[in-house]
Amino acid sequence: MAVLEVRDLEVSFGDIRILRGVSFDLEAGETLGVVGESGCGKSMTGFAVMGMLQAPGKITAGSIKLNGKELVGLKEKQLRDIRGDQIALVMQDPFTSLNPMMRIGDQIGEAFRLHQGMDRKQAWNKAIEMLEKVGVPDPSGAARKFPHQMSGGQRQRVVIAIAFACKPEVLIADEPTTALDVTTQAQILRLIRDLQQTEGAAVMMISHDIGAIASISQRIAVFYGGQIVESGPAERVLRRPAMPYTRALLNALPRANSERLEAIGGYPPDFSKMPVGCAFSPRCPLKTAQCETAPTLKTVEVSHLSACWRAEEVAQSAIS
């Protein structure tokens, strides 16, 4: 049974729909890579699952279940008991997500005090243990520091320590390596993978970087225009993409034998003026008249789904 089940999720801001029928499962110990350009609905999905949508945003349809328990419609107090304990979030900018006025040890310890009832001393000692677990040098000294006294990579490790403090069943990592250099990115991805294997958490890894997603995910869900347009086992989606948008993302990756990157022409859709039919059709080199009717996700191979009228043709062709 899946730890997290999302079905037909819709999120709207006033009259504008942002998420449009998003459905996926997440099993214990699994990493689901969620990829797509900025503004396609990836982070919005994570915030909806966490119950952290900002007004006027709200869930207008669908279901989010954690171990069979419906989260949609819960009161804020009930959600606070779940957030940080059963579901945790790692945000992309650790400097703004950490409290600049609190010492690192107190910020990590807060999770133990709120969810496990520890006193301040117990929580402080557990915070030091977590700093050691995530590889921060001199954990005791680091616990006494403020966020501005640490490097970007160390701050991201602190945020990960907070997220894993109470051994959540689901971790949502929202662009956790965006502001970091390449070497530190690899270290952070390895840390998340190692902690996941140790703790058995299910991870939803959100990124615009399909290369980073490929290095850590068992399954991939490609978002475009507030919808999942392709999903399946990571190796199958990466080797035989069945949606032109996924193929375009892969072609945009740097390659040793190529002197230039292949940009995706055009721009992501404006949610207030969505195109008729397939949302990607205005940018798609394979569009036909049939694309004026919106395709739905259909099976290309076992567990591999694509929302494209020409999915089989795309999957059979080699990546350019």
N, C-alpha and C positions, 0 to 999 in steps of 0.2 A: 504493500500500500504506500502511496506517495505521502511524503511528509507535508508537502504544500501542493494544493490543487487550486488552480485558477481557471475559471470557466466563464467565457463570454463577457469578460470585463470591459465595461465602458466607463470612461471618465470624461466629464464635460466641464467647461468653464462658461457658465451662462448657456447660451444657445449653441456654442461651438463644441463639437465632440473632438476630443484629443485621442483617446483610446477607443478602438472600434472592434469589439468582439475578441479580445485577447484571451487565449486559452493555452495553458501548459501545466505540466506536472514536474515536481522536483522530488527525487528520492533521496533517502539518507545516504551520505557519503558521495553524492554525485555533484558534479559541477556543470551547470547550464550556462553557456556563454551567450550573452545577449548583445548583439552587435548591430550597428547602423550609424548613419550620420547624426550629427547633432540635430535635435529637434524632431526626432522620429518617434519618440514616445518611450524610450528605454528607461530613463530615470523616473518618468511619470509612473511607470509600472511599479518600480521599486518603492516609490513613495506611497502608492496606493496600497501595496501589500503591507507596508509598515503602519498604515493609518496616519500618514503625515502630510496629506494633501492640504495646501493652503487655500483658504477661501479666495475667490468663489469656486474653486475647484471642488468637485465632489464625484463620488461614484454614483452613476445613474443607472447601472444595470450590472448584473453578473454576480459571481460568487468567488470568495477567497476562503479556502478552508485550510486550517493548520491541524494536522492529525484528526481530520474529520470535523473539527469545530469551526463553525462559520464566524469569520471575523467582520464581515460587512454588517454594519448596524450596531456594533458594540459601542458602549459608552467610552469616553476618553479615559476614564479611570481604569476600565477593564483593559484598554489597549496599553496603558502605561505599565500595567503588571506584566504584559506579554513582551513589550519592547525592551530590548536589552537583556532579557532573560531567555525567552524561547526564540525570538527573532532579533537579530542585531544588524546594524548598518555601519558600513565603512564608507564615509563620504570622500569625494575626490580632493577636497582641500582641507588637510588636517589643521592648518593654521587657523582657519575660520571656524572649524567645528570644535576646536578645543577652547576652553575658557581661559583667556589671557591672564585672569586674576587669580587663578587657582594653581597650586603646585601639581605636578604630574601625578604624584602618589595619591593625592586627594581625589583627582579626577578618575583615576582607575578604581580607587577604593570605593567611590560612590556607588558603583555597580554592586559591589559586595554588600554594602550597607543597605541599599534599597531592596535588593532581591533576595539576599541571604541572611539578613538580620544581624550582621556582624557589628561589633563595636568599632570605634575609630582605630584602635591599635591593631586589632585583627585585620581590618580592611587594609591598613597601611602595609602590614607584612605581606598580605596576599598581593598587593599591588607590586611590591618589590619582586615577588616570585614571578608575576606575569611579565615584568620588564626583562627579567632574566630569560624567560621562556621565548620572548620575541627577539632576543639578541641585542638588546640595548646595552652598551658598555657601562660598567659601574652602576648596576641597578639601584643600589642604595643612594648614591649621589644623584642619579638621574631623577629619582622620585622627589627630591627636594627642589628640582629646577622648575622654572616656569616655561611655557611653550616657546617663547622667543629665544630662550637660551639653548635650544636644540636645533639640529639641522632638519631639513625637510624630510629626509629619509627616516630620521629618528622619530620625528613627530608622527609620520605615517605608521611606524611600528607601535607607537603609543596608542593610536586610534585602533589598531588591530588588537592590541592588548585589551582595550576596553571592550571591544566587540566580542572577544572570545572569553572574557572574564567569567561569565556564568555558564559557559559551555552551551551556547544556543544550538537549537536544532537546525535553524536556517540562518545563514549569513548572506546579506545582500551587500556586495562590494560594488559601489558606484564609481567607476573610473578611478580606481585606487592608485594608479601609477601615472596619471596625466601630467602632474607638475614635476616629475622626477626625471633624472638623467637615465640613460639606457641601462647602465650597470645597476643602479639602485632599483629600477623597474624590475629587472630580472630577480633581484634579491627579494623584493616584496612579493612578487608572484610565487616564488619558491617558498617563502614563509607561509603564505596563505595555504598553499598546497600541503605543506608539511603539517600545519596545525589542523587542517581539515582531516587529514589521514589519522592524526592522533586523537582528535575529538569526535570524529565521525559526523561532522556537520554537513548539511547540504548547502552548496554555495551557488548563488546566482551572481555571476560575474558580468557586470555591465561595462561595455567599452565601445569606442568608435574604432578601435584598433583590432582588426580581425587577426592580425599576426599574434598579438598578445592573447587573444581569445583562444587561438589554435593551440597555444602552448600549455593550456591548463584545463580545457573543457572536454568532457565526454560527449556532450550534446551541444548543439548550437541552435539558437533561434534568431533569425534575421528580421529586424523591424524596419518598416518603411511606412510613412503616413499613418502612424498610430496603430498599425496592424503587424502581425507576424506574417511575413510573405514567404518564408522558407524555414523549415526546421528538420532536424534529424541528427543522427550520429555525426560527430565532428568530422571524422575521416571522410565520410561519404559526402557531406555538404562541401567540404573543402576540395575534394578531388573531383567530384562530379556535381557542381552547383546546378540546380534545376530552375533557377530564376535569374534573369538577366541582371538584376540589381546585385545579387550575391556575386555573380561573375565579375561585375564592374568593380566591386570592392576588392576582390582578389587581384584583378589586373592593376589596381592602383598601388599595390604593394611594391616597394623597391626590389629590384632584381639585379643579380650580379651581371647578367648578360644584356642588360638594357640601359641605355644612356638617359632615358627620360621616363618619367612617370606618366601613366595614362589617367588623366583626370576624367571624372564623370561629368559630362556636359549638363548644363542647366542647374536648377536649384531644387531642394526639397520642397514639397507642396506646402502652400499656405492652408492651414486647417480651416480658415474661414471661407476659402474658395477652392475646395477640393475639386480636382478634375473629374470629369465623367468617366466612369469605368475604372480601369486599373490606374492606381495613383501614380505608378512609375511610367506610364505610357508616354507622357510628354518628353521624357528623357531616354526612352528605350529605343535602341536601333533596330529591334525586331518587331516593333508594333505593327499590328494589322487592324483592319476594321473591327475584328472580333474584340479587340481590347477596349472598345467603347462600352462593353459590358464587363462589369467587375468580376474577375475570377475568384473562386474560393479555394481554400487549401485542399489539395487532392493528393493521393498517394502516388509517388513516382516509383519508389521501391519500398520494401518493408521499413516502416518507421521513418521514411523520408518523405516529407510533404512539401509541396510548392504551390503558390498561388500564381500560376502563369498558364495561359492557354497553350503555350508551346514548351511546356516543362520537359517533356521527353526529348524533344529536339535539342534543347539547351543542354540537358544532362549528357546526351550522347556525343556532343561536340567537345573537343579538347579545349582547355583553357588557352586563350590566345597569348 
